[in-house]
Amino acid sequence: MAIPFERGAGEGLVGGFAETVMRSLSDPVGLFRGAEVKGVGRALAYATAIGTFVQCVGVAYLLLLRSLVDIEAFAPEPMRQALKDAMNPVDLGFQLILTPVQTVVGVLLFGAIAHGLLSATGTVRLGFEGTVAATAYSYGPMLLAVIPFCGAFVGFVWSLVLLILGLSTLQEAGVGRALLATLVAGTACCCVGFLAQIAIAPVVILVRTLITG
Amino acid sequence: MIAVLKSPREFPFFAVTAGVAASGIAAVSLLGLDRLSFGICLFKLATGLPCLSCGTTRALGHLAHGDLAGAVVMNPLFATGALLLLALGVVEAALRVSGRGLRLAFSDAQARNAWIALAVFAIGNWAWLVADGR
């Protein structure tokens, strides 16, 4: 049995995508139980599509709010410059361009660390592609970010639970090992992401200065 | 409503979700996110009014220090939700140890009433946050 988005192209990518999202929300155990995975391409495409869409929604909400009110004027001093920079077109452009890359790298990095841990602590049903698939197909609830204010938070928590469920069910690894893998791989990815932000900040500032003067 | 199962479910939803929530609560306390000197809610920055979830981080900070009343006062909806989730998680984990499980089962009428109650609670919560000057 395959995850809907993993089926052949003839059955419709959009339909498979929608069915995967719906089943990840309504029947997550059924989605992952005994599923077969062919490679990492489809899974990465699924996560990238959702990650990019969610980022676009976030930017759209920010720009919409900014068009309605002068956010910087309301913001307290410590946040004023950060908000101004974050809403600079150059920074927003960088965010949107880098999101697909960040998603692919993030899923692969998380998958590699988590798979290493799952393999080191016992048997796994599928290879690396199974761990990547569990990671990528846990992105579905992040679409709740379209709900203003608390949607992104609820979606994030739900995705985290779905990730643990995916690892434990798809890889038949057990909840304890899935929790451990999520905790360690998640912490490592957060550290790498933080360092990457620091590394890329000078480039963003340089480009912003060159464009805006 | 709440049913105790004779065998554990394949995946302990409540226990895992409660674990994620507990990790979040611990992170809020350890990183001092509930003690920031400025707000980060764009809705409040723009309108001057709190949003539905304003005070949630501080409520989680109160929960981390065992101050349940302080947490409920800070944001009744999210504090109650977090407490309910943690309780369900602990119960499910305890039942799982003894080879049993837990599930919530609602009839259509019960589900409808639950959604209505949640909507009323959310509106009341927002009114409280506005009145309390969150």
Boltz contact constraints between the chains, C-beta under 6 A:
constraints:
  - contact:
      token1: [A, 29]
      token2: [B, 10]
      max_distance: 6.0
  - contact:
      token1: [A, 29]
      token2: [B, 11]
      max_distance: 6.0
  - contact:
      token1: [A, 65]
      token2: [B, 42]
      max_distance: 6.0
  - contact:
      token1: [A, 65]
      token2: [B, 46]
      max_distance: 6.0
  - contact:
      token1: [A, 69]
      token2: [B, 46]
      max_distance: 6.0
  - contact:
      token1: [A, 71]
      token2: [B, 45]
      max_distance: 6.0
  - contact:
      token1: [A, 74]
      token2: [B, 45]
      max_distance: 6.0
  - contact:
      token1: [A, 75]
      token2: [B, 45]
      max_distance: 6.0
  - contact:
      token1: [A, 76]
      token2: [B, 38]
      max_distance: 6.0
  - contact:
      token1: [A, 78]
      token2: [B, 38]
      max_distance: 6.0
  - contact:
      token1: [A, 79]
      token2: [B, 38]
      max_distance: 6.0
  - contact:
      token1: [A, 149]
      token2: [B, 51]
      max_distance: 6.0
  - contact:
      token1: [A, 149]
      token2: [B, 53]
      max_distance: 6.0
  - contact:
      token1: [A, 150]
      token2: [B, 53]
      max_distance: 6.0
  - contact:
      token1: [A, 157]
      token2: [B, 20]
      max_distance: 6.0
  - contact:
      token1: [A, 160]
      token2: [B, 20]
      max_distance: 6.0
  - contact:
      token1: [A, 161]
      token2: [B, 16]
      max_distance: 6.0
  - contact:
      token1: [A, 161]
      token2: [B, 17]
      max_distance: 6.0
  - contact:
      token1: [A, 161]
      token2: [B, 20]
      max_distance: 6.0
  - contact:
      token1: [A, 164]
      token2: [B, 16]
      max_distance: 6.0
  - contact:
      token1: [A, 165]
      token2: [B, 11]
      max_distance: 6.0
